[in-house]
Amino acid sequence: MTDEQLLQGPIHPVHVELGATFAPFGGWQMPVSYAGVVAEHTSVRENVGLFDVSHLGKAVVRGAGAAEFVNSALTNDLNKIGPGKAQYTLCCNESGGVIDDLIAYYVSDDEIFLVPNAANTADVVAALVALAPDGITVEDQHRAYGVLAVQGPKSVAVLTALGLPTEIEYMAYEDAEWNGVPVRVCRSGYTGEVGYELLPRWEDSEPLFRALLEAVRAEGGQAAGLGARDTLRTEMGYPLHGHELSLEISPLEARCGWAIGWKKPTFWGKETLTDEKAAGPARKLWGIKALDRGVLRAGLGVLRDGEAIGETTSGTFSPSLKVGIALALLDSGANVSAGDEIEVDVRGRALRCVVVSPPFVETNTK
């Protein structure tokens, strides 16, 4: 896909102004970094960072019994939450493969707002449309809303400066106003730090981003790109679809069984996943931390005593730990435990590593 074919978000001109470097991601031209990945990562961990993730999908399911329908389709149990709450969940196929992982906003019994990943939005919408009963509509609103993420210890101060609500429980949201325009504010994020995700209308996203950036800078923070977003989520062990979750990687293999409502009467893929749970997944996601100098990336072989036991799914340099880290699917039959020493094949060199149970650093979301 050429640059001319890539989609651009509502704040693209601001990223150009800020001197961002860009890369394609999920069909969109995305800012990778501004001041450098390490500086942006550190800003989020120590102060605050501002992300534009408007490439994320948006869809709304409406009609009498919309919540009941979505609950019968997606893995997590919407009955555990209610209006004003949000929930991490998975859209699986009948084979237990993951079409996407997403956030469901419970607006009312008759309206559920969904935020899928950019590249998978059309597939999620198509799957829901195919099985939606009469009276329930599923609308793709991908370019109706922006998504801005304010993440870090000083995120409360940033939102307070703009008069936006901050006294919100984790994974809850509030519909508010900024300068007379609507914005949905959710206590959530993808960094492991306290933070908020804001959903303004597409056309209101640029002025809100500029105002947030001014407040972020006043707190010693900065804009952050996709590079820092990836290092932050990897340190947390958070899955990224296409790496730790896919049609070939089940929720149980990715340690996402907690996002499955096992007691629900139905959800897509329930029979297959229930059987897998009973038998135990063939692979399991683990963290890997380098003991020697070396760069860990996705797609590297993991060995123990020279025997292949798995493959890395994501890998990066951890700015917090100052070492290489990775996530890897390791064979359950290898009986791996945290603390075990293993090797990763880095271009023919065996890099000594230790197995870690994610996260790699402390979580501060609440």
RODO-2510 file (C-alpha; in nm, 4 decimals, decimal comma):
residues 366
     n   res          X          Y          Z
     1     m     0,0000     0,0000     0,0000
     2     t     0,1459     0,3376    -0,1031
     3     d     0,1376     0,6528     0,1106
     4     e    -0,1315     0,7881    -0,1223
     5     q    -0,3533     0,4866    -0,0451
     6     l    -0,3128     0,5058     0,3335
     7     l    -0,5920     0,6659     0,5344
     8     q    -0,5177     0,9700     0,7488
     9     g    -0,6778     1,0586     1,0796
    10     p    -0,8405     1,3916     1,1706
    11     i    -0,5218     1,5219     1,3367
    12     h    -0,2748     1,4362     1,0598
    13     p    -0,1814     1,8014     0,9863
    14     v    -0,0845     1,8489     1,3535
    15     h     0,1468     1,5466     1,3417
    16     v     0,3154     1,6965     1,0357
    17     e     0,3543     2,0278     1,2229
    18     l     0,5128     1,8431     1,5148
    19     g     0,7684     1,6784     1,2874
    20     a     0,6437     1,3236     1,3378
    21     t     0,7916     1,0288     1,1562
    22     f     0,5229     0,8138     0,9963
    23     a     0,4664     0,4478     0,9132
    24     p     0,1727     0,2434     0,7793
    25     f    -0,0339     0,0592     1,0393
    26     g    -0,3662    -0,1143     0,9810
    27     g    -0,4146     0,0747     0,6552
    28     w    -0,3517     0,4152     0,8162
    29     q    -0,0588     0,6549     0,8080
    30     m     0,0392     0,6734     1,1737
    31     p     0,2843     0,8910     1,3700
    32     v     0,5580     0,6602     1,5033
    33     s     0,7462     0,9183     1,7094
    34     y     0,8146     1,2884     1,7535
    35     a     1,1002     1,3343     2,0044
    36     g     1,2077     0,9690     1,9977
    37     v     1,0506     0,6482     2,1270
    38     v     1,2518     0,6275     2,4502
    39     a     1,1790     0,9894     2,5467
    40     e     0,8074     0,9478     2,4748
    41     h     0,7912     0,6160     2,6605
    42     t     0,9639     0,7686     2,9639
    43     s     0,7308     1,0677     2,9564
    44     v     0,4295     0,8366     2,9870
    45     r     0,5837     0,6340     3,2700
    46     e     0,7017     0,9399     3,4679
    47     n     0,4757     1,2314     3,3650
    48     v     0,2150     1,2136     3,0890
    49     g     0,1885     1,1466     2,7173
    50     l    -0,0729     1,2195     2,4515
    51     f    -0,1529     0,9668     2,1777
    52     d    -0,3685     1,0068     1,8680
    53     v    -0,5183     0,6629     1,8031
    54     s    -0,8075     0,7773     1,5868
    55     h    -0,7278     0,4940     1,3470
    56     l    -0,9057     0,2597     1,5894
    57     g    -1,2435     0,1436     1,4659
    58     k    -1,5808     0,2532     1,5965
    59     a    -1,9145     0,0784     1,5506
    60     v    -2,2527     0,0991     1,7168
    61     v    -2,5090    -0,1764     1,7688
    62     r    -2,8605    -0,0397     1,8252
    63     g    -3,2115    -0,1727     1,8665
    64     a    -3,4288    -0,3500     2,1202
    65     g    -3,2087    -0,6113     2,2911
    66     a    -2,8800    -0,4862     2,1405
    67     a    -2,6844    -0,5646     2,4577
    68     e    -2,8315    -0,9135     2,4725
    69     f    -2,7357    -0,9757     2,1091
    70     v    -2,3771    -0,8508     2,1537
    71     n    -2,3476    -1,0585     2,4691
    72     s    -2,4431    -1,3691     2,2728
    73     a    -2,1683    -1,2942     2,0204
    74     l    -1,8618    -1,1600     2,2046
    75     t    -1,6735    -1,3549     2,4709
    76     n    -1,6921    -1,1420     2,7840
    77     d    -2,0103    -1,1142     2,9894
    78     l    -2,1848    -0,7793     2,9474
    79     n    -2,4146    -0,8749     3,2338
    80     k    -2,1194    -0,8051     3,4660
    81     i    -2,1356    -0,4357     3,3764
    82     g    -2,4074    -0,1864     3,2847
    83     p    -2,4633     0,1618     3,1411
    84     g    -2,1624     0,3883     3,1868
    85     k    -1,9150     0,0997     3,1955
    86     a    -1,6723    -0,0403     2,9391
    87     q    -1,5366    -0,3919     2,8961
    88     y    -1,2481    -0,5625     2,7193
    89     t    -1,3801    -0,8486     2,5091
    90     l    -1,3044    -1,0701     2,2086
    91     c    -1,4808    -1,1452     1,8837
    92     c    -1,4051    -1,5070     1,7955
    93     n    -1,5070    -1,7397     1,5153
    94     e    -1,6598    -2,0806     1,5779
    95     s    -1,3107    -2,2367     1,5669
    96     g    -1,2025    -2,0266     1,8639
    97     g    -0,9772    -1,8030     1,6544
    98     v    -0,9783    -1,4332     1,7388
    99     i    -1,1265    -1,2058     1,4727
   100     d    -1,0401    -0,9120     1,6983
   101     d    -1,0098    -0,7893     2,0547
   102     l    -1,2019    -0,4729     2,1332
   103     i    -1,3623    -0,2484     2,3935
   104     a    -1,7409    -0,2529     2,4368
   105     y    -1,9071     0,0574     2,5839
   106     y    -2,2408    -0,0252     2,7476
   107     v    -2,4564     0,2771     2,6590
   108     s    -2,7926     0,1136     2,7316
   109     d    -2,9681    -0,2190     2,6926
   110     d    -3,0472    -0,1027     2,3398
   111     e    -2,7086     0,0441     2,2435
   112     i    -2,3535    -0,0913     2,2585
   113     f    -2,0636     0,1138     2,1220
   114     l    -1,7602    -0,0853     2,0061
   115     v    -1,3971     0,0130     1,9521
   116     p    -1,2205    -0,2594     1,7492
   117     n    -0,8737    -0,2482     1,5957
   118     a    -0,8361    -0,0480     1,2751
   119     a    -0,7637    -0,3330     1,0354
   120     n    -1,0378    -0,5584     1,1757
   121     t    -1,3309    -0,3188     1,2044
   122     a    -1,4940    -0,4266     0,8786
   123     d    -1,4630    -0,7956     0,9755
   124     v    -1,6197    -0,7376     1,3186
   125     v    -1,9038    -0,5348     1,1702
   126     a    -1,9641    -0,7949     0,8971
   127     a    -1,9762    -1,0790     1,1510
   128     l    -2,2298    -0,8923     1,3656
   129     v    -2,4402    -0,7841     1,0669
   130     a    -2,4580    -1,1436     0,9405
   131     l    -2,6233    -1,2660     1,2595
   132     a    -2,8086    -0,9579     1,3868
   133     p    -3,1787    -1,0315     1,4427
   134     d    -3,4547    -0,8156     1,2979
   135     g    -3,4728    -0,4746     1,4624
   136     i    -3,1012    -0,4544     1,5448
   137     t    -2,8682    -0,2456     1,3307
   138     v    -2,4883    -0,2503     1,3207
   139     e    -2,3290     0,0670     1,1861
   140     d    -1,9621     0,1179     1,1024
   141     q    -1,8700     0,4628     1,2389
   142     h    -1,4956     0,4347     1,1807
   143     r    -1,4557     0,7978     1,0694
   144     a    -1,7255     0,9531     1,2871
   145     y    -1,5089     0,9787     1,6000
   146     g    -1,1475     1,0373     1,6930
   147     v    -0,9709     0,8583     1,9786
   148     l    -0,7187     1,0458     2,1938
   149     a    -0,5342     0,8791     2,4820
   150     v    -0,3918     1,0766     2,7755
   151     q    -0,1717     0,8365     2,9713
   152     g     0,0579     0,8710     3,2708
   153     p     0,0714     0,9787     3,6388
   154     k    -0,0194     1,3393     3,5530
   155     s    -0,3120     1,2563     3,3254
   156     v    -0,5625     1,3677     3,5923
   157     a    -0,4053     1,7149     3,5982
   158     v    -0,4273     1,7382     3,2178
   159     l    -0,7979     1,6601     3,2029
   160     t    -0,8682     1,8869     3,5004
   161     a    -0,7022     2,1749     3,3148
   162     l    -0,9565     2,1296     3,0338
   163     g    -1,2532     2,0971     3,2679
   164     l    -1,3075     1,7329     3,1776
   165     p    -1,4208     1,4728     3,4340
   166     t    -1,1550     1,2645     3,6093
   167     e    -1,3396     1,1008     3,9008
   168     i    -1,4265     0,7953     3,6946
   169     e    -1,3787     0,4327     3,7961
   170     y    -1,1401     0,2158     3,5968
   171     m    -1,3170     0,0888     3,2810
   172     a    -1,6049     0,3313     3,3254
   173     y    -1,6890     0,6339     3,1117
   174     e    -1,8735     0,9629     3,1220
   175     d    -2,0263     1,1650     2,8394
   176     a    -1,9021     1,5206     2,8886
   177     e    -1,8521     1,8476     2,7023
   178     w    -1,5443     2,0515     2,6139
   179     n    -1,5925     2,4008     2,4745
   180     g    -1,9544     2,3136     2,4050
   181     v    -1,8811     1,9998     2,2025
   182     p    -1,9473     1,6409     2,3174
   183     v    -1,6654     1,4074     2,4183
   184     r    -1,6817     1,0639     2,5778
   185     v    -1,4177     1,0183     2,8504
   186     c    -1,3205     0,6655     2,9581
   187     r    -1,0776     0,5608     3,2336
   188     s    -0,8830     0,3141     3,0255
   189     g    -0,5674     0,2774     2,8192
   190     y    -0,3023     0,0529     2,6697
   191     t     0,0078     0,1603     2,8606
   192     g    -0,0228     0,0199     3,2128
   193     e    -0,0443     0,3715     3,3572
   194     v    -0,3401     0,5657     3,4926
   195     g    -0,5044     0,7375     3,2002
   196     y    -0,8032     0,8241     2,9912
   197     e    -0,9248     0,7619     2,6381
   198     l    -1,1325     1,0405     2,4851
   199     l    -1,3742     1,0017     2,1949
   200     p    -1,4625     1,3363     2,0373
   201     r    -1,6433     1,3743     1,7093
   202     w    -1,4073     1,3429     1,4120
   203     e    -1,4357     1,7146     1,3302
   204     d    -1,3671     1,8175     1,6929
   205     s    -1,0581     1,6000     1,7321
   206     e    -0,7945     1,8488     1,6117
   207     p    -0,8849     2,1401     1,8418
   208     l    -0,9186     1,9042     2,1370
   209     f    -0,5811     1,7456     2,0594
   210     r    -0,4161     2,0894     2,0467
   211     a    -0,5687     2,1893     2,3816
   212     l    -0,4664     1,8583     2,5400
   213     l    -0,1119     1,8923     2,4063
   214     e    -0,0780     2,2377     2,5640
   215     a    -0,1933     2,0966     2,8995
   216     v     0,0324     1,7910     2,8622
   217     r     0,3351     2,0121     2,7963
   218     a     0,2482     2,2230     3,1008
   219     e     0,2844     1,9054     3,3084
   220     g     0,6227     1,8187     3,1559
   221     g     0,4796     1,5674     2,9103
   222     q     0,4733     1,5379     2,5323
   223     a     0,3003     1,3837     2,2341
   224     a     0,3745     1,0129     2,1927
   225     g     0,3559     0,7945     1,8835
   226     l     0,2985     0,4348     1,7877
   227     g     0,6555     0,3380     1,8794
   228     a     0,6153     0,4275     2,2461
   229     r     0,2668     0,2775     2,2491
   230     d     0,4225    -0,0542     2,1456
   231     t     0,7058    -0,0501     2,4004
   232     l     0,4625     0,0463     2,6775
   233     r     0,2114    -0,2285     2,5958
   234     t     0,4864    -0,4889     2,5546
   235     e     0,6214    -0,4095     2,9018
   236     m     0,2680    -0,4766     3,0290
   237     g     0,2315    -0,8005     2,8350
   238     y    -0,0795    -0,6615     2,6623
   239     p    -0,1646    -0,8511     2,3422
   240     l    -0,1659    -0,6912     2,0002
   241     h    -0,3905    -0,8521     1,7417
   242     g    -0,1842    -1,0063     1,4660
   243     h     0,0932    -1,0835     1,7141
   244     e    -0,0415    -1,2357     2,0392
   245     l    -0,3984    -1,2854     1,9146
   246     s    -0,5144    -1,3988     1,5715
   247     l    -0,7340    -1,6487     1,3918
   248     e    -0,4569    -1,9004     1,4669
   249     i    -0,3934    -1,7954     1,8302
   250     s    -0,6736    -1,8572     2,0767
   251     p    -0,7610    -1,6407     2,3796
   252     l    -0,6454    -1,9195     2,6117
   253     e    -0,3045    -1,9377     2,4467
   254     a    -0,2769    -1,5589     2,4834
   255     r    -0,3700    -1,5638     2,8558
   256     c    -0,7012    -1,3879     2,7813
   257     g    -0,9262    -1,6511     2,9351
   258     w    -1,0220    -1,3904     3,1968
   259     a    -1,2076    -1,2040     2,9191
   260     i    -1,4399    -1,4997     2,8546
   261     g    -1,7782    -1,5380     3,0236
   262     w    -1,7579    -1,9147     3,0599
   263     k    -2,0954    -1,9352     3,2369
   264     k    -2,2828    -1,7554     2,9585
   265     p    -2,5174    -1,9793     2,7592
   266     t    -2,3531    -1,8811     2,4328
   267     f    -2,0853    -1,6795     2,2567
   268     w    -1,9102    -1,7333     1,9266
   269     g    -1,6568    -2,0133     1,9584
   270     k    -1,7803    -2,1294     2,2999
   271     e    -1,7808    -2,5018     2,2232
   272     t    -1,4287    -2,5034     2,0807
   273     l    -1,2870    -2,2837     2,3563
   274     t    -1,4577    -2,4858     2,6293
   275     d    -1,2978    -2,8012     2,4896
   276     e    -0,9600    -2,6270     2,4746
   277     k    -0,9957    -2,5107     2,8333
   278     a    -1,0684    -2,8654     2,9494
   279     a    -0,7710    -3,0107     2,7601
   280     g    -0,5393    -2,7185     2,8273
   281     p    -0,4014    -2,4941     2,5495
   282     a    -0,1179    -2,6367     2,3416
   283     r     0,0790    -2,3134     2,3825
   284     k     0,0912    -2,0343     2,6366
   285     l     0,2065    -1,6737     2,6226
   286     w     0,5106    -1,5886     2,8340
   287     g     0,7421    -1,2945     2,8752
   288     i     1,1108    -1,3248     2,7923
   289     k     1,3836    -1,0948     2,9252
   290     a     1,7316    -1,0916     2,7761
   291     l     2,0226    -1,1699     3,0094
   292     d     2,2815    -1,0716     2,7501
   293     r     2,2951    -0,7768     2,5109
   294     g     2,0770    -0,8311     2,2074
   295     v     1,7661    -0,7138     2,0242
   296     l     1,4535    -0,9272     2,0508
   297     r     1,1957    -0,9114     1,7739
   298     a     0,8866    -1,1056     1,6641
   299     g     0,9280    -1,4363     1,4806
   300     l     1,2421    -1,5604     1,6581
   301     g     1,2817    -1,9209     1,7662
   302     v     1,2904    -1,9990     2,1385
   303     l     1,5029    -2,2951     2,2522
   304     r     1,5878    -2,4788     2,5689
   305     d     1,8951    -2,7023     2,5690
   306     g     1,8995    -2,6678     2,1904
   307     e     1,5398    -2,7908     2,1490
   308     a     1,2779    -2,5637     1,9893
   309     i     0,9980    -2,4835     2,2338
   310     g     0,8270    -2,1837     2,0756
   311     e     0,8490    -1,8508     1,8970
   312     t     0,8450    -1,4841     1,9917
   313     t     0,5335    -1,2882     1,8946
   314     s     0,6562    -0,9371     1,9837
   315     g     0,9942    -0,8019     2,0834
   316     t     1,1503    -0,4679     2,1683
   317     f     1,4004    -0,2830     2,3848
   318     s     1,2431    -0,1971     2,7202
   319     p     1,3180     0,1683     2,8035
   320     s     1,2115     0,1022     3,1642
   321     l     1,4341    -0,2019     3,2209
   322     k     1,7100    -0,1102     2,9737
   323     v     1,7112    -0,4658     2,8309
   324     g     1,5556    -0,6555     2,5442
   325     i     1,2134    -0,8065     2,6164
   326     a     0,9714    -1,0183     2,4174
   327     l     0,6415    -1,1998     2,4339
   328     a     0,6462    -1,5586     2,3127
   329     l     0,4144    -1,8531     2,2637
   330     l     0,5835    -2,1511     2,4283
   331     d     0,4760    -2,5142     2,4020
   332     s     0,2806    -2,6267     2,7076
   333     g     0,4564    -2,9625     2,6868
   334     a     0,7861    -2,7886     2,7624
   335     n     0,6603    -2,7238     3,1182
   336     v     0,8152    -2,3788     3,1288
   337     s     0,8065    -2,1757     3,4511
   338     a     0,8970    -1,8194     3,5398
   339     g     1,2662    -1,7974     3,6146
   340     d     1,3700    -2,0680     3,3670
   341     e     1,6674    -1,9839     3,1481
   342     i     1,6159    -2,0312     2,7751
   343     e     1,7760    -1,9098     2,4519
   344     v     1,6390    -1,7051     2,1660
   345     d     1,7835    -1,7560     1,8195
   346     v     1,8818    -1,4060     1,7048
   347     r     2,0122    -1,4462     1,3499
   348     g     2,1988    -1,7642     1,4387
   349     r     2,3220    -1,6463     1,7791
   350     a     2,1783    -1,8025     2,0935
   351     l     2,0831    -1,5117     2,3190
   352     r     2,0503    -1,6079     2,6864
   353     c     1,7146    -1,5062     2,8315
   354     v     1,4932    -1,5746     3,1315
   355     v     1,1216    -1,6570     3,1281
   356     v     0,9005    -1,3960     3,2962
   357     s     0,5318    -1,3981     3,3873
   358     p     0,4025    -1,0661     3,2467
   359     p     0,3906    -0,7786     3,3193
   360     f     0,7597    -0,6897     3,3090
   361     v     0,7043    -0,3712     3,5150
   362     e     0,4470    -0,2736     3,7748
   363     t     0,0958    -0,1902     3,6545
   364     n    -0,0442     0,1452     3,7716
   365     t    -0,3791     0,1602     3,5914
   366     k    -0,5896     0,1995     3,9058
***
